[in-house]
Amino acid sequence: MAVAAAIAIIAACGEPKPTRSDAMRQDLSEMRKAIRNFRANNHRPPTTLKELVPRYIASIPNDPVTGATDWRTVTEAPVRLDEFRKSLPLVASGIVDVRSSASGTDSNGKPWSEY
């Protein structure tokens, strides 16, 4: 009887609602995977997040904190593979990571910008 009551309580409450932290982690994970896949297929990083759509990600998600697609992108500067051989081409620059542009912190005190 106690088991049936526990099942009824769990069914009535449903699954826990995802937090903004959960949504942030999920969105960033998907975009980071899209950036890695783009780079692997194109031998260069994307120059904008829009380059990822629709082949690598269906759409750029809204930041769960700001409610907008105002993600902060981290880029790498172009460098030569070998500084002593100036004839070598520059390695392309582009987006290597994406982070939240939201100010403030999550419920554990972690800054959103560090996600």
N, C-alpha and C positions, 0 to 999 in steps of 0.2 A: 504494500500500500504506500509506503514511504517513497519507493522508487517511482511509482505512478505519479505521486504528488510532485516529485522533483522534476520529472519529465514535463508535467503540465506547466510548472513555473518557468522552465527554460523555454518551452514553446510559446508561452504568453509574452515573455520578455523579448523574444527574438534574439538575433545576433547583436553583439555590441556595435554601436555606431562608430564608423571610422573617425578618427580624430584628424585635425588639420595636419598634425605631424605625420600621420600615416599617409594622408593624401600627398603631402610634400615629398615624402620618401618615394612613393610609387611614381609620381610624375617625374621626378628627377631621375629615377632609375630607368624609366622608359626613354627619356631624352638622351641620357648618357649612352644607353645601348644603341640608339639611333645614330649618335655621333660616331661611335666605334664602328658600326656597320658601314656607314657612309665612307669613313676613312679607309676601311679595308677594301671596299669595292672601287673607290675612286682614286686611291693612292694619294690622297690629300684630305685635309680637314675641311668641313663645310665653312663657308665664309659668313653665312647667315643661318639662323634656325629654320627659315622658310625653305632652304634647300633640302631639308629633311622630309618635307611634306610633298606628296603623300606616300612616296616609296618606302621611307624608313619609319615614319610615324604618321598616323592618320591626320592629326592636327596638333598644333602647339597648344598644350593645355594652359588654362588660366592658373596662375599661382594661387594656391588655396588661401593664402593670407591676403594678398593685394587684390585678388579677383580679376587681375588683368594678365596679359601675356608679356609682362615687363621683366622677364628673366634677365639676370646679369650673366653675360657670357665671359668666359675666360679664354683669352686667345694666346697663341704663341707667336713670337716674332719670326720672320724669315731668317734663316741662317744658311750658310754654305756647309755642305757636308765635310769639306776639307778646306780650311782657310789658306793652305799653302798652294792649292791648285785653283786659281781664280776662274778657270774655264768651266768648273763644275756649276751646274745650275743651283739656284737657291731652292731650299726646301720650302714648299708653300706654307704660308701662314694661314691661320684660321682658328675656328672654335675648337678648343680641346676639352672644355668643361662648361657646365651651366650651373648657376646657383640662384637662389631666391634674392630678389631685390628688396624684400620686405624688411622693415626695421623692427626692432623689438626681439622678443625671445619666445620660445615655446613654453609650455607649462613646467618644464624642467629647468628653465633658465638658459637653454642653449640658443644662441642667436640664430635667427632664421637664415642669415647670410652664410652660416657655416654648414648648412645642409648640403 
